[in-house]
């Protein structure tokens, strides 16, 4: 009897109980508790009321603005983030450490400050906006400004997700492919891209979900014109200002469900990809 108890205790890693308990506590505090509050607020509404709130034409217009801007920003960050991760891992040059640090700037900089700065720089009198105005290109207070703000706040997700994979996947594979007569184009698409595809897909999905809920950086550059440059997070803020917490929770639940659905799909694709590659190996 004592022997079986000792064997069972050996199977548990030292500190596993404390680590698991601490993890579950903080997950409940940081994630589950806010979601529970959201569900409680939404539960006060009937299905008809809930549908009337989330299908309001102005709110639907904000869905379209937010989704389209987030999609364009994520596609841009897919290529730009991959390029930056490639440069940081494959090349050594003066200022590389500074460039690497700048990739984390959107994480450290308050989003409201980023929005104000971008709005000032790209206004018609700004440092860059005055030159774009010569070609009748307006960024601040337009849909394009929303895309720019989302690009700025979400690009680190792609860079920091792909960069460790590229660092582990050393240049010797590329050199071996080159000695076998493979062109750089073939090397990238046949050797490198299959290895970094899960990380690239995950980083892009995280960038998209971050953009869906972006608020601080967007409202200062969007202009917040009804039906044109209002994002979903602004609709939630407006309902909160009106003390209509149930309506705010209803709109927020749409963003939450969309984000969770996307993340579940990405995780499913990753697991399937890992299963296939593991079977081939």
Residue pairs with C-beta under 8 A, 6 or more apart in sequence:
35 256
38 249
38 252
38 253
38 256
39 253
41 245
41 246
41 248
41 249
42 50
42 246
42 249
42 250
42 253
44 246
45 53
45 246
45 250
49 246
50 250
53 59
53 246
53 247
53 250
53 251
54 250
54 251
54 253
54 254
58 226
58 227
58 230
58 235
59 232
59 235
59 251
61 226
61 227
61 228
61 230
62 230
62 231
62 232
62 234
62 235
63 232
63 254
65 143
65 146
65 228
65 229
65 230
65 231
66 211
66 212
66 231
66 232
66 233
67 212
68 143
69 143
69 146
69 147
69 150
69 211
69 231
70 150
70 208
70 211
70 212
70 214
71 208
72 147
73 147
73 150
73 151
73 154
73 207
73 208
73 211
74 150
74 154
74 204
74 205
74 207
74 208
74 211
75 204
76 147
76 151
77 151
77 154
77 155
77 157
77 158
77 203
77 204
77 207
78 158
78 200
78 203
78 204
78 207
80 151
80 155
80 158
81 155
81 157
81 158
81 159
81 162
81 203
81 204
81 207
82 158
82 162
82 196
82 200
84 99
84 103
84 155
84 159
85 158
85 159
85 162
85 163
85 166
86 166
87 99
88 96
88 99
88 100
88 103
88 159
88 163
89 163
89 166
89 167
90 166
90 171
103 155
103 156
103 159
103 160
104 156
104 160
106 114
106 152
106 153
106 154
106 155
106 156
107 156
110 216
111 153
111 214
111 215
111 216
111 217
112 216
112 217
112 220
114 149
114 152
114 153
114 216
114 217
115 149
115 216
115 217
115 218
115 219
115 220
115 221
116 220
118 140
118 145
118 148
118 149
118 152
118 217
118 220
118 221
119 140
119 141
119 145
119 220
119 221
120 126
121 127
121 128
121 129
122 128
122 129
122 132
122 139
122 140
122 145
122 148
122 221
123 129
123 139
123 140
124 130
124 133
124 138
124 140
126 140
128 139
129 138
129 139
129 140
132 138
132 139
137 144
138 144
139 145
139 148
139 221
140 221
140 223
141 221
141 222
141 223
141 225
141 229
142 222
142 223
142 229
143 222
143 228
143 229
145 221
145 222
145 223
145 229
146 218
146 221
146 222
146 229
146 231
148 221
149 214
149 217
149 218
149 221
149 222
150 210
150 211
150 214
150 217
150 218
152 217
153 210
153 211
153 214
153 217
154 206
154 207
154 208
154 210
154 211
154 214
155 207
157 203
157 204
157 206
157 207
157 210
158 200
158 203
158 204
158 206
158 207
159 203
160 203
161 199
161 200
161 202
161 203
161 206
162 196
162 199
162 200
162 203
164 199
165 195
165 196
165 199
166 196
169 192
169 195
169 196
173 191
173 192
174 187
174 191
174 192
177 186
177 187
177 190
177 191
178 184
178 187
182 190
182 191
194 277
197 273
198 269
198 270
198 273
198 274
201 266
201 269
201 270
202 266
202 270
205 262
205 263
205 266
208 262
209 259
209 262
209 263
212 232
212 255
212 258
212 259
213 233
213 255
213 259
214 231
214 233
215 231
215 233
215 234
215 237
218 231
218 233
218 234
219 231
219 233
219 234
219 237
222 229
222 230
222 231
222 234
223 229
224 230
224 234
232 251
232 254
232 255
233 255
235 251
236 248
236 251
236 252
236 255
237 248
239 245
239 247
239 248
239 251
240 248
